[in-house]
């Protein structure tokens, strides 16, 4: 995921959580690795925000801060 964020600096458009996580899933698929793309919400102590992230099956969110009351709830997993 770090490489996807680094590459995004060269893109002239928007690069946020949806683009970064999708790029990571596509790169993993190219390398025949298994990642799940999740679209949903991240519940913080206010506010709640829409978010996209990747998960390793059986492990959970990758590269996400999940301590300190941050909880990820997926509405769609692909």
C-alpha positions in Angstrom: 0.0 0.0 0.0 2.9 2.3 0.7 4.1 2.0 -3.0 0.6 2.9 -4.2 0.5 6.1 -2.1 4.0 7.0 -3.3 3.0 6.5 -7.0 -0.2 8.6 -6.4 1.9 11.7 -5.8 2.7 11.7 -9.6 -1.0 11.5 -10.6 -2.5 14.9 -11.5 -6.0 14.0 -10.1 -7.4 13.0 -6.8 -5.7 10.1 -4.9 -7.5 9.2 -1.7 -8.5 6.1 0.1 -10.6 4.7 -2.7 -7.9 5.1 -5.3 -5.1 3.9 -3.0 -6.9 0.8 -1.8 -8.1 -0.2 -5.4 -4.5 0.2 -6.7 -3.3 -2.1 -3.9 -5.9 -4.7 -4.8 -5.1 -4.6 -8.5 -1.3 -4.8 -7.7 -2.0 -7.8 -5.4 -4.1 -9.5 -8.1 -1.3 -9.0 -10.6 1.1 -10.8 -8.2 -1.5 -13.5 -7.5 -2.0 -12.5 -3.9 -5.3 -12.3 -2.1 -6.6 -9.0 -0.8 -10.2 -7.9 -0.1 -11.3 -4.4 -1.2 -13.7 -2.9 1.4 -16.0 0.0 1.1 -17.8 1.3 4.1 -17.4 3.5 7.1 -14.7 4.2 9.7 -16.3 5.1 13.1 -14.2 7.4 15.1 -14.9 9.4 18.1 -16.9 12.0 16.0 -17.1 12.2 13.1 -17.9 9.1 11.2 -16.5 9.0 7.7 -16.9 7.0 4.5 -13.8 5.0 3.8 -12.2 2.4 1.5 -9.4 0.0 2.6 -8.0 -3.4 2.0 -8.0 -6.5 4.2 -6.0 -9.6 4.4 -8.4 -12.6 4.8 -8.4 -13.6 8.4 -6.2 -10.7 9.5 -8.2 -7.5 9.0 -7.4 -4.0 7.7 -3.9 -3.5 6.2 -2.1 -0.3 6.9 -5.0 1.2 8.9 -4.8 2.5 12.4 -7.3 0.3 14.3 -6.4 1.2 17.9 -7.8 4.0 20.0 -11.5 3.5 19.1 -11.2 3.4 15.3 -13.5 0.7 14.0 -14.0 -0.3 10.3 -17.4 -1.5 9.1 -17.6 -2.7 5.6 -20.8 -2.2 3.6 -19.3 -4.0 0.5 -16.4 -6.5 0.3 -15.0 -7.4 -3.1 
